[in-house]
Amino acid sequence: MDVQRGDLNRLIMNYFVTEGYKEAAEKFQIESGTPIPILSSDSLEKRMKITNAVHDGDISSAIYLVNAIYPDILDSNPQLYFHLQQQKLIELIRKRDVEGALDFAQTHLADRGMENPEFLEELERTMALLAFEDPESSSFCDLLNSSQRQKVASELNAAILEEEDCNSSTKMAELIKLLVWSQRELDKYKVTYDKMTDITNGTITKSE
């Protein structure tokens, strides 16, 4: 089945807008001529400011912006709020502010950890970074990677989209889920078809 270039471009634009990549969306609009949905531009600008703060490690600013623009999100999502506070702790550890990290953990996270076993486990992993002279080389160094900030930013972005009654899942992600489900059903009934065996690289194995 041939995929029209316009459909593919709209799929890519949906991904950029949903994930909050404003600059990428604007550049893609210029290069492809695919418009940014009008209703999405204001939301995109707000989400970008908030998630950029997380990417920069400025969690206090991210929390301030969320509370100012979407005052109900953190109150109704304790897991998200914990992860933001955990990230703030991680940023203190990154700066080697041991005293500040210990005080922050005791004041803002200890009680939450005692109330929730999952939070406690995540808090213990984070606090374990303080036991190492070089936490970036420790077995918990993944918490200091940029991917950790990305994870928190994505969780926050999804919560904002939900607050705005928007789909937090990109159309691309929904298509991939549909593809995986369809192939599983075809395999169940032993149907012969050209199967996508590597979704990341788009590798299709021809049926014999």
C-alpha positions as CSV (number, residue, x, y, z in Angstrom):
1,M,0.0,0.0,0.0
2,D,1.4,3.4,-1.0
3,V,1.5,6.1,1.6
4,Q,0.9,9.6,0.4
5,R,3.6,12.1,1.3
6,G,1.0,14.5,2.7
7,D,-0.3,11.9,5.1
8,L,3.2,11.0,6.2
9,N,4.0,14.7,6.8
10,R,0.9,15.2,8.9
11,L,1.9,12.1,10.9
12,I,5.3,13.6,11.6
13,M,3.9,17.0,12.5
14,N,1.5,15.3,14.9
15,Y,4.5,13.7,16.6
16,F,6.3,17.0,17.0
17,V,3.3,18.8,18.3
18,T,2.2,16.1,20.7
19,E,5.7,15.6,22.2
20,G,6.2,19.4,22.5
21,Y,9.0,19.9,20.0
22,K,8.1,23.4,18.9
23,E,11.3,24.3,17.0
24,A,11.2,21.0,15.2
25,A,7.6,21.6,14.3
26,E,8.3,25.1,13.0
27,K,11.3,23.9,10.9
28,F,9.3,21.0,9.5
29,Q,6.4,23.4,8.6
30,I,8.8,25.5,6.6
31,E,10.5,22.5,4.9
32,S,7.4,20.4,4.1
33,G,4.7,23.0,3.9
34,T,2.7,21.1,6.5
35,P,0.9,23.6,8.8
36,I,1.0,23.4,12.6
37,P,-2.6,22.9,13.8
38,I,-3.9,26.3,14.9
39,L,-5.5,24.9,18.1
40,S,-2.2,23.3,19.0
41,S,0.1,26.3,18.8
42,D,-0.8,28.0,22.1
43,S,-0.6,24.7,24.0
44,L,2.7,23.8,22.3
45,E,4.2,27.1,23.4
46,K,3.2,26.6,27.0
47,R,4.2,22.9,27.1
48,M,7.6,23.8,25.5
49,K,8.3,26.4,28.3
50,I,7.5,23.9,31.0
51,T,9.3,20.8,29.5
52,N,12.4,22.9,28.5
53,A,12.7,23.9,32.2
54,V,12.8,20.2,33.1
55,H,15.4,19.5,30.3
56,D,17.5,22.3,31.8
57,G,17.3,20.9,35.3
58,D,15.3,23.9,36.5
59,I,12.6,21.9,38.3
60,S,11.5,24.8,40.5
61,S,10.6,26.8,37.4
62,A,8.8,23.9,35.8
63,I,6.7,23.4,39.0
64,Y,6.0,27.1,39.2
65,L,4.8,27.3,35.5
66,V,2.6,24.2,35.9
67,N,1.0,25.6,39.0
68,A,0.4,28.9,37.3
69,I,-1.0,27.6,34.1
70,Y,-2.5,24.2,35.1
71,P,-3.1,24.5,38.9
72,D,-4.9,21.2,39.2
73,I,-2.4,18.9,37.6
74,L,0.0,18.3,40.4
75,D,-2.7,18.1,43.1
76,S,-4.4,15.3,41.1
77,N,-1.3,13.4,40.1
78,P,0.8,12.5,43.2
79,Q,3.1,10.2,41.1
80,L,4.0,13.0,38.7
81,Y,4.6,15.4,41.6
82,F,6.9,12.9,43.3
83,H,8.9,12.4,40.1
84,L,9.3,16.2,39.8
85,Q,10.5,16.4,43.4
86,Q,12.7,13.4,42.9
87,Q,14.3,15.1,39.8
88,K,14.9,18.2,41.9
89,L,16.8,16.0,44.4
90,I,18.8,14.5,41.5
91,E,19.7,18.0,40.4
92,L,21.0,18.9,43.9
93,I,23.1,15.7,43.9
94,R,24.4,16.5,40.4
95,K,25.6,19.8,41.8
96,R,27.3,17.9,44.7
97,D,25.1,19.8,47.2
98,V,25.1,17.0,49.7
99,E,23.7,19.0,52.6
100,G,21.0,20.5,50.4
101,A,20.1,17.1,49.0
102,L,19.7,15.5,52.4
103,D,17.6,18.4,53.7
104,F,15.4,18.4,50.6
105,A,14.9,14.6,50.8
106,Q,14.0,14.8,54.5
107,T,11.6,17.8,54.1
108,H,9.9,16.9,50.8
109,L,10.2,13.3,50.0
110,A,10.7,11.1,53.1
111,D,7.0,11.1,54.1
112,R,5.9,10.3,50.5
113,G,8.3,7.4,50.4
114,M,7.0,6.0,53.7
115,E,3.4,6.2,52.3
116,N,4.2,4.5,49.0
117,P,6.6,1.5,48.6
118,E,7.2,2.3,44.9
119,F,8.2,5.9,45.8
120,L,10.4,4.6,48.6
121,E,12.3,2.3,46.2
122,E,12.9,5.2,43.8
123,L,13.9,7.5,46.6
124,E,16.4,4.9,48.0
125,R,18.0,4.6,44.5
126,T,18.3,8.3,44.3
127,M,19.8,8.7,47.8
128,A,22.3,5.9,47.0
129,L,24.0,8.3,44.6
130,L,25.3,10.2,47.7
131,A,27.3,7.2,48.7
132,F,29.6,7.5,45.8
133,E,32.5,10.0,45.3
134,D,31.8,10.0,41.6
135,P,28.0,9.3,41.2
136,E,28.3,9.5,37.4
137,S,30.3,6.3,37.5
138,S,28.1,4.5,40.0
139,S,25.5,1.7,39.3
140,F,22.8,4.4,39.7
141,C,24.3,6.7,37.1
142,D,21.3,6.4,34.8
143,L,19.5,8.8,37.1
144,L,22.0,11.5,36.1
145,N,21.7,10.9,32.4
146,S,19.7,13.3,30.1
147,S,17.3,10.4,29.5
148,Q,16.1,10.8,33.1
149,R,15.1,14.4,32.5
150,Q,13.5,13.4,29.2
151,K,11.4,10.7,31.1
152,V,10.1,13.3,33.6
153,A,9.5,15.9,30.9
154,S,7.5,13.3,28.8
155,E,5.4,12.3,31.9
156,L,4.7,16.0,32.6
157,N,3.9,16.7,28.9
158,A,1.4,13.8,28.8
159,A,-0.3,15.0,32.0
160,I,-0.7,18.5,30.5
161,L,-2.2,17.0,27.3
162,E,-4.7,15.0,29.4
163,E,-5.6,18.2,31.3
164,E,-6.3,19.9,27.9
165,D,-8.5,16.9,26.8
166,C,-5.9,16.1,24.1
167,N,-4.6,12.7,23.2
168,S,-1.3,12.2,25.0
169,S,-0.3,9.5,22.6
170,T,1.0,10.4,19.1
171,K,-0.8,9.0,16.1
172,M,2.5,7.3,15.2
173,A,2.5,5.5,18.5
174,E,-1.1,4.4,18.0
175,L,-0.3,3.1,14.5
176,I,2.6,1.1,15.8
177,K,0.4,-0.4,18.6
178,L,-2.2,-1.3,15.9
179,L,0.5,-2.9,13.7
180,V,1.8,-5.0,16.6
181,W,-1.7,-6.1,17.5
182,S,-2.7,-6.9,13.9
183,Q,0.5,-9.0,13.3
184,R,-0.2,-10.9,16.6
185,E,-3.7,-11.7,15.5
186,L,-2.5,-12.8,12.0
187,D,0.2,-15.0,13.6
188,K,-2.5,-16.5,15.9
189,Y,-4.5,-17.7,12.9
190,K,-1.3,-18.8,11.0
191,V,-2.0,-16.3,8.2
192,T,0.8,-15.9,5.6
193,Y,1.8,-12.2,5.1
194,D,4.7,-9.8,4.7
195,K,5.7,-9.2,8.4
196,M,7.5,-6.1,9.8
197,T,10.1,-7.8,12.0
198,D,12.0,-4.7,13.0
199,I,9.8,-1.7,13.7
200,T,12.7,0.6,14.5
201,N,14.3,0.1,11.1
202,G,11.2,-0.7,9.2
203,T,12.4,-4.1,8.1
204,I,9.8,-6.3,6.4
205,T,10.3,-10.0,6.0
206,K,8.6,-11.2,2.8
207,S,6.3,-14.2,3.1
208,E,7.4,-17.4,1.4
